[in-house]
Each structure stands twice: as structure tokens, then as C-alpha cells.
Amino acid sequence: MDHHNGAARPLTALITGANRGIGRAVARELHGRGLRVVVTARDAAEASATAADLGPGARGLALDVTDPGGPARAAAVAGRVDVLVCNAGVLLDAGADPLSVSLDLVERTLNVNLLGTWRVAQAFVPAMVRRGWGRVAVVSSGTTAEFGGRLFAGTPGYSISKSALNGLVSLLAAQTEGTGVLVNAVNPGRVRTRMMPGQERLPEDAAPFIADVATLPDGGPTGGFLTEQRDRA
Ligand SMILES: NC(=O)c1ccc[n+]([C@@H]2O[C@H](COP(=O)([O-])OP(=O)(O)OC[C@H]3O[C@@H](n4cnc5c(N)ncnc54)[C@H](OP(=O)(O)O)[C@@H]3O)[C@@H](O)[C@H]2O)c1
């Protein structure tokens, strides 16, 4: 395992939305790699049950990313967090049309996907900067402009939220450049979860790459939108 400044200590990772789907699989993957994990979820009982299922070295913590004071309270009890996986997200406007989508739905989407991640980053990244080491993996999406393409119009609020999230990653990476903190967006691809029940690929298939992004070696990329190179002959 990568140890900061030669200090032989396990890293601690905190994952949002880790009670199900991709977040749960990433928590399991990081735990399997020997990290201590803080499993967070809106529902405290689900967070604890998931942590208990992972076993020793995992603990559960309630965290709703839309709660303005939630991330700071979580940071106060979580202790040192070296690795942050911002995974919590919602897709509320599948099948909507940008010309008629309810902007209330868009606002709710932005509050979780963009501002939720921002709140969590504000609560945890400054301490990483002070310690001179940290990794942040932000779960983005292929619906985004990928810093310059075309947005997917079939989920307008979601696509906007994830594109803005990529922009947030760019800001955080610029602000932390040279501090030992690496911040990247990761595109998980399409994965069978509650959000995307019709997909073939399982969360455990997507988790190793997200875990790689969350544990990049020193000198690794920052400010990137990283996609696993699969299906290459
Ligand atoms: N599945 C895909 O194909 C796919 C593709 C691209 C990107 N993604 C992204 O991957 C991430 C995980 O999604 P998933 O596919 O695993 O979907 P999922 O099974 O619906 O899981 C979403 C997770 O986010 C949590 N969450 C929602 N609102 C929250 C809040 N306010 N505070 C804290 N947690 C909250 C959910 O908690 P509850 O259980 O309490 O609702 C759940 O744990 C999302 O950011 C999603 O946009 C998924």
C-alpha cells in the first residue's frame, strides 16, 4: 500500500452513498486492498449494516450530502481521511426534454450531484492539503461533455449536473496543485444498479478502476476525467 511520507499506516477512505450500488462496491474494493473505510449513507442503519458486512476496518457513518452541516459533522467524527470517494448521486429526470424538464427536478439534482460533492470536498480537502497528501475520486458520468464534447440530452438535469461536477473537479485540482492532493473525475461506464437496472456490467466490475483513481501514486494525474480503457482488442 502507498504510505505517505514513509509512515507505515493504513490509509483511511470515506465513500459517500456507500450503502448500495457503485459506492458499496468501491468501499468493498478499497477495504479489500487494506484501507480502512468509512462507509457513509443517508440512512445511519444502512451505513452501519454495510460496514458490518465488510468486517473489521470498516465503520458506518450517517451522511446526507444535501445537509448543509452534514459533511462538517461527519469530518469531525471520521478522524483523518486520506481518500475521499464522492459517489452519492441521483438521476431524477430520465426521459425528460431540456425544453420542458421541471427545473425543480434540475435543482434537486444539482443539490445532490454538484453541491453535495462540493460540500463534502469543502469538509475534507482542506485537511488533506494541510497534511500534504490526499486523493479525491469524484464519480462522474459519460453523459457529460467530457470537457468539450456534446451533452446527452435525454437526462438534461443529470447531464448538466455531472458536467458541472467535472468543472468542480477542475477547480479543486487547480486549487490543490502541488500540495500532494490529487483530484480526478472518474467515469464508471454503465453499471447495473438501482439507477441503471438494465445494464449488464456489475458494480464490482466498475469498482477496481474507481479504486485505482482513488489511490493514485504520487505524481499521478490531477484534474482529469478518467475512463477505464476497456473493450480494447
Ligand atoms: N449506474 C450507472 O450506470 C452510472 C453511470 C454513470 C455514473 N453513475 C454514478 O455513480 C454514482 C452511484 O450511482 P449508482 O449507479 O450506484 O446508483 P444507486 O444505486 O442509485 O446509488 C446511489 C447512491 O447515492 C446515494 N445518495 C443519493 N442521494 C444522496 C444524498 N443526498 N446523500 C447521500 N447519499 C445519497 C444513495 O443513497 P440511498 O440508498 O439512501 O438513496 C445511494 O447510496 C452516482 O453518482 C451516479 O450518477 C452511475
The ligand as a Tripos MOL2 file, in Angstrom:
@<TRIPOS>MOLECULE
LIG
   48    52     1     0     0
SMALL
NO_CHARGES

@<TRIPOS>ATOM
      1 N1        -25.0530    3.0900  -12.7540 N.am      1 LIG1
      2 C1        -24.5150    3.6920  -13.7880 C.2       1 LIG1
      3 O1        -24.5450    3.1940  -14.9220 O.2       1 LIG1
      4 C2        -23.8030    5.0170  -13.6130 C.ar      1 LIG1
      5 C3        -23.2030    5.6070  -14.7300 C.ar      1 LIG1
      6 C4        -22.5260    6.8060  -14.6060 C.ar      1 LIG1
      7 C5        -22.4420    7.3850  -13.3520 C.ar      1 LIG1
      8 N2        -23.0290    6.8180  -12.2660 N.ar      1 LIG1
      9 C6        -22.8910    7.4800  -10.9690 C.3       1 LIG1
     10 O2        -22.4670    6.5540   -9.9830 O.3       1 LIG1
     11 C7        -22.8530    7.0300   -8.6930 C.3       1 LIG1
     12 C8        -23.5170    5.8840   -7.9320 C.3       1 LIG1
     13 O3        -24.7450    5.5540   -8.5790 O.3       1 LIG1
     14 P1        -25.3230    4.0760   -8.6630 P.3       1 LIG1
     15 O4        -25.4130    3.7110  -10.0850 O.co2     1 LIG1
     16 O5        -24.6200    3.1840   -7.7090 O.co2     1 LIG1
     17 O6        -26.8340    4.3730   -8.1990 O.3       1 LIG1
     18 P2        -27.6840    3.9860   -6.9160 P.3       1 LIG1
     19 O7        -27.6630    2.5140   -6.7070 O.co2     1 LIG1
     20 O8        -28.9700    4.6830   -7.0840 O.co2     1 LIG1
     21 O9        -26.8460    4.6220   -5.6970 O.3       1 LIG1
     22 C9        -26.8450    5.9980   -5.4690 C.3       1 LIG1
     23 C10       -26.2640    6.2300   -4.0900 C.3       1 LIG1
     24 O10       -26.2600    7.6450   -3.8290 O.3       1 LIG1
     25 C11       -26.8710    7.8380   -2.5630 C.3       1 LIG1
     26 N3        -27.4530    9.1580   -2.3930 N.ar      1 LIG1
     27 C12       -28.4450    9.7470   -3.0970 C.ar      1 LIG1
     28 N4        -28.7340   10.9420   -2.5690 N.ar      1 LIG1
     29 C13       -27.9050   11.1200   -1.5060 C.ar      1 LIG1
     30 C14       -27.7290   12.1210   -0.5400 C.ar      1 LIG1
     31 N5        -28.4820   13.2240   -0.5460 N.pl3     1 LIG1
     32 N6        -26.7800   11.9610    0.4160 N.ar      1 LIG1
     33 C15       -26.0230   10.8540    0.4460 C.ar      1 LIG1
     34 N7        -26.1620    9.8330   -0.4190 N.ar      1 LIG1
     35 C16       -27.0930    9.9770   -1.3850 C.ar      1 LIG1
     36 C17       -27.9290    6.7550   -2.4810 C.3       1 LIG1
     37 O11       -28.3970    6.6130   -1.1490 O.3       1 LIG1
     38 P3        -29.8780    5.9890   -0.8180 P.3       1 LIG1
     39 O12       -29.7100    4.4930   -0.9170 O.co2     1 LIG1
     40 O13       -30.1580    6.4690    0.5620 O.co2     1 LIG1
     41 O14       -30.8270    6.5280   -1.8320 O.co2     1 LIG1
     42 C18       -27.1140    5.5780   -2.9810 C.3       1 LIG1
     43 O15       -26.2570    5.1000   -1.9840 O.3       1 LIG1
     44 C19       -23.7710    8.2370   -8.9520 C.3       1 LIG1
     45 O16       -23.0350    9.4360   -8.7690 O.3       1 LIG1
     46 C20       -24.1640    8.0650  -10.4020 C.3       1 LIG1
     47 O17       -24.5170    9.2940  -11.0050 O.3       1 LIG1
     48 C21       -23.7080    5.6450  -12.3620 C.ar      1 LIG1
@<TRIPOS>BOND
     1     1     2 1
     2     2     3 2
     3     2     4 1
     4     4     5 ar
     5     4    48 ar
     6     5     6 ar
     7     6     7 ar
     8     7     8 ar
     9     8     9 1
    10     8    48 ar
    11     9    10 1
    12     9    46 1
    13    10    11 1
    14    11    12 1
    15    11    44 1
    16    12    13 1
    17    13    14 1
    18    14    15 2
    19    14    16 1
    20    14    17 1
    21    17    18 1
    22    18    19 2
    23    18    20 1
    24    18    21 1
    25    21    22 1
    26    22    23 1
    27    23    24 1
    28    23    42 1
    29    24    25 1
    30    25    26 1
    31    25    36 1
    32    26    27 ar
    33    26    35 ar
    34    27    28 ar
    35    28    29 ar
    36    29    30 ar
    37    29    35 ar
    38    30    31 1
    39    30    32 ar
    40    32    33 ar
    41    33    34 ar
    42    34    35 ar
    43    36    37 1
    44    36    42 1
    45    37    38 1
    46    38    39 2
    47    38    40 1
    48    38    41 1
    49    42    43 1
    50    44    45 1
    51    44    46 1
    52    46    47 1
@<TRIPOS>SUBSTRUCTURE
     1 LIG1         1 GROUP 0 **** ****
